[in-house]
């Protein structure tokens, strides 16, 4: 049996966190017909189940995967969000309602994803007050992330999960695909030679698209809301790490096999938001 330890997995650790997932894939992508144990050590943010599930799916076709931890709290939360049900564990009820369930979807299941976002994320009372119209716009913006993976990435599945952290006053929501990533999509389409961070920046610019119609990745409303909410928005694609509205920009030591989008919303925000509200004006 081979073993790999993921330690202190938290999106706030920026490249340190995502480097571990990339290394996990790199270390074992050529391994076949073996047993691989993933040991979760010290801390594991439950929303990162989406990232771990995506990587392990790429490794499990010819290998047996197990997950262990000496920290019973890690195991408990991953039973509550249903992630460990895929690895032989019983599920547990989430009596505190802090989890947003782990979900693995086919690219064709966009309608189910949209309902999941509204029911599991945007209907949470912990989020700042916002109008129904704005919720709809934010849901459409998040759905664009799914559509982008659906149309361009050639991924087999799309993975998503979230977690409410009451002590940190945050909700995190993560979407992952195991497709070809922004850099390859954009460079192949335009015959360019952008690096991974340049490709992410290009994709985030309003109006830029590789679709055969107008529009871009469609994240303007979501980005503006997160900025005003003082949250964070991270994209990891290939070996690029880019945090919108923050200082996190860098290159991973080895490429991640796909794209990660991680959103962090502040729950200690007393502002009220509406669709017509100029989000930047509240400051």
C-alpha positions in Angstrom: 0.0 0.0 0.0 1.1 3.5 -0.8 0.2 6.5 1.4 -0.1 10.2 0.8 -0.7 12.8 3.6 -2.8 15.9 3.0 -2.0 18.3 5.9 -3.8 21.5 6.9 -6.0 21.7 3.8 -7.5 25.2 3.9 -8.1 27.6 0.9 -6.6 30.3 3.1 -3.3 28.6 2.8 -3.4 29.5 -1.0 -0.8 27.8 -3.1 0.3 25.6 -0.2 -3.1 24.0 -0.1 -3.6 23.5 -3.8 0.0 22.3 -4.3 -0.8 19.3 -2.2 -3.7 18.2 -4.5 -1.5 18.7 -7.6 1.3 16.7 -6.1 -1.1 13.9 -5.1 -2.1 13.6 -8.7 1.4 13.9 -10.1 2.8 11.3 -7.6 0.2 8.7 -8.4 -1.0 9.3 -12.0 1.3 6.5 -13.3 0.5 4.1 -10.5 -1.7 1.1 -11.5 -3.2 -1.9 -9.6 -2.1 -0.7 -6.2 -3.7 0.4 -3.0 -3.5 4.1 -2.1 -4.3 5.5 1.3 -5.0 9.2 1.7 -4.3 10.4 5.2 -6.0 13.6 6.3 -3.9 15.4 8.9 -4.5 18.3 11.3 -7.2 20.1 9.3 -9.3 19.6 6.2 -11.8 22.2 5.1 -14.9 20.2 4.1 -15.5 22.2 0.9 -12.2 20.8 -0.4 -14.0 17.5 -0.7 -14.8 18.6 -4.2 -11.1 18.9 -5.1 -10.1 15.6 -3.4 -13.0 13.8 -5.0 -12.0 15.0 -8.5 -8.3 14.0 -8.1 -9.2 10.6 -6.6 -11.6 9.8 -9.4 -8.7 10.2 -11.8 -6.6 7.8 -9.8 -9.2 5.2 -8.9 -9.9 3.6 -12.2 -6.9 1.2 -11.8 -6.3 1.6 -8.0 -8.0 1.0 -4.7 -8.4 4.2 -2.7 -8.9 4.5 1.1 -9.2 7.6 3.3 -8.1 7.7 6.9 -7.5 10.3 9.6 -6.4 10.3 13.3 -8.6 13.4 13.7 -12.1 12.1 14.4 -13.5 15.6 13.6 -12.3 15.4 10.1 -13.9 12.0 9.5 -17.2 13.2 11.2 -17.6 16.3 9.0 -16.8 14.3 5.8 -19.5 11.8 6.8 -22.0 14.6 7.3 -21.4 16.1 3.8 -21.7 12.6 2.3 -18.2 12.6 0.8 -16.9 9.6 2.7 -19.9 7.5 1.6 -17.9 7.0 -1.5 -15.1 5.3 0.5 -16.9 2.9 2.7 -18.0 5.1 5.6 -21.5 5.5 6.9 -23.2 8.9 6.5 -24.1 11.0 9.6 -26.8 13.6 10.0 -25.7 17.2 10.0 -27.7 18.4 13.0 -25.9 21.8 13.0 -26.6 22.4 9.3 -23.1 23.6 8.4 -22.5 21.4 5.4 -23.3 21.9 1.7 -23.5 18.3 0.4 -20.8 16.9 -1.8 -22.1 16.4 -5.3 -20.6 14.7 -8.4 -22.5 15.5 -11.6 -22.3 14.7 -15.2 -21.9 17.8 -17.5 -25.4 17.1 -18.8 -26.9 17.6 -15.3 -26.9 21.4 -15.3 -30.5 21.7 -14.3 -29.8 19.7 -11.1 -26.8 21.8 -10.4 -28.8 25.0 -10.6 -31.4 23.7 -8.1 -28.6 22.6 -5.8 -27.0 26.1 -5.8 -30.3 27.7 -4.9 -31.3 25.2 -2.3 -28.0 24.4 -0.6 -26.1 27.7 -0.9 -28.2 30.8 -1.8 -31.2 29.9 0.4 -29.0 29.8 3.5 -30.1 32.3 6.2 -26.4 32.8 7.1 -25.7 34.8 3.9 -26.1 38.6 3.8 -29.6 39.8 3.0 -30.2 40.1 -0.7 -33.1 40.5 -3.0 -34.6 37.6 -5.0 -33.5 39.3 -8.2 -29.9 39.5 -7.0 -30.0 35.8 -5.8 -31.2 34.9 -9.3 -28.3 36.8 -10.9 -25.7 35.3 -8.6 -27.2 31.8 -9.3 -26.8 32.5 -13.0 -23.3 33.7 -12.5 -22.4 30.5 -10.6 -24.1 28.4 -13.2 -21.8 29.9 -15.9 -18.9 28.2 -14.1 -20.7 24.9 -14.6 -21.5 25.8 -18.2 -17.9 26.7 -18.9 -16.7 23.3 -17.7 -19.6 21.7 -19.5 -18.8 23.2 -22.9 -15.1 23.7 -23.0 -13.2 21.4 -20.6 -14.1 17.9 -21.8 -14.4 16.9 -18.2 -16.2 13.6 -17.4 -17.8 15.0 -14.2 -18.1 18.2 -12.3 -17.6 18.2 -8.5 -19.0 20.6 -5.9 -19.2 21.0 -2.2 -19.5 23.7 0.5 -19.1 24.4 4.2 -20.3 27.0 6.7 -17.7 28.0 9.2 -19.6 29.8 12.0 -16.4 30.7 14.0 -14.8 32.2 10.9 -18.1 33.8 9.7 -17.6 32.4 6.2 -19.3 30.1 3.8 -17.1 28.5 1.2 -18.3 26.9 -2.0 -16.1 25.0 -4.4 -16.6 23.8 -8.0 -14.1 21.5 -9.7 -13.6 19.9 -13.1 -10.9 17.6 -14.4 -10.8 19.0 -17.9 -8.1 20.7 -20.0 -8.0 24.0 -18.2 -8.2 27.7 -19.3 -4.7 27.8 -20.8 -5.2 25.0 -23.3 -8.7 26.1 -24.2 -7.7 29.7 -24.9 -4.3 29.0 -26.6 -5.8 26.3 -28.8 -8.7 28.7 -29.8 -6.6 31.7 -30.6 -3.2 30.2 -31.4 -1.7 32.2 -28.5 0.9 31.3 -25.9 -0.5 32.6 -22.6 0.7 31.2 -19.4 -1.9 29.8 -16.9 -2.3 33.1 -15.0 -2.6 35.2 -18.1 -5.3 32.7 -19.3 -7.2 33.0 -16.1 -7.1 36.8 -16.3 -8.3 36.7 -19.9 -11.2 34.5 -19.0 -12.3 36.7 -16.2 -12.4 39.9 -18.3 -16.0 40.8 -19.0 -16.8 40.1 -22.7 -14.0 37.7 -23.4 -15.2 34.3 -24.7 -14.2 31.3 -26.8 -17.9 30.6 -27.3 -19.4 31.2 -30.7 -21.6 34.0 -29.3 -21.2 37.2 -27.3 -20.4 37.4 -23.6 -17.6 36.1 -21.3 -17.4 33.7 -18.5 -20.3 35.6 -17.0 -18.9 36.2 -13.5 -19.2 40.0 -13.2 -22.2 40.0 -10.8 -20.6 37.2 -8.6 -17.2 39.0 -8.5 -18.8 42.3 -7.7 -20.9 40.8 -4.9 -17.9 38.9 -3.4 -15.8 42.1 -3.5 -18.4 44.1 -1.7 -19.0 41.3 0.7 -15.2 41.3 1.4 -15.0 37.6 0.5 -12.6 35.9 -1.8 -12.8 34.3 -5.2 -10.0 31.9 -6.3 -9.4 30.1 -9.6 -6.8 27.4 -10.0 -6.2 26.1 -13.5 -3.2 24.1 -14.8 -0.4 25.5 -12.6 -1.9 28.9 -12.1 -3.4 30.3 -8.9 -5.3 33.5 -9.1 -7.3 35.2 -6.3 -9.6 37.9 -7.4 -9.7 40.9 -5.1 -6.9 39.5 -3.0 -3.1 39.3 -3.1 -2.9 35.6 -4.0 -1.3 35.2 -7.4 1.3 32.5 -8.1 2.2 29.3 -9.8 1.8 25.8 -8.4 4.8 23.5 -8.3 3.1 21.1 -10.6 -0.1 21.4 -12.7 -3.5 20.6 -11.3 -5.4 18.3 -13.6 -8.3 20.6 -14.3 -9.8 23.8 -12.8 -10.9 24.7 -9.3 -13.2 27.7 -8.5 -13.5 28.5 -4.8 -15.8 31.2 -3.4 -15.7 32.5 0.1 -18.7 34.6 1.4 -18.6 36.6 4.6 -21.6 35.9 6.9 -20.8 38.9 9.2 -22.0 41.4 6.6 -24.9 43.5 7.7 -25.4 45.1 4.4 -28.5 44.5 2.3 -28.0 43.9 -1.4 -30.4 44.2 -4.4 -30.0 43.7 -8.1 -30.2 47.4 -8.8 -27.7 48.3 -6.0 -24.4 49.5 -7.1 -22.3 47.1 -5.1 -19.2 49.3 -5.0 -21.2 52.3 -3.7 -21.6 50.8 -0.2 -18.0 51.7 0.5 
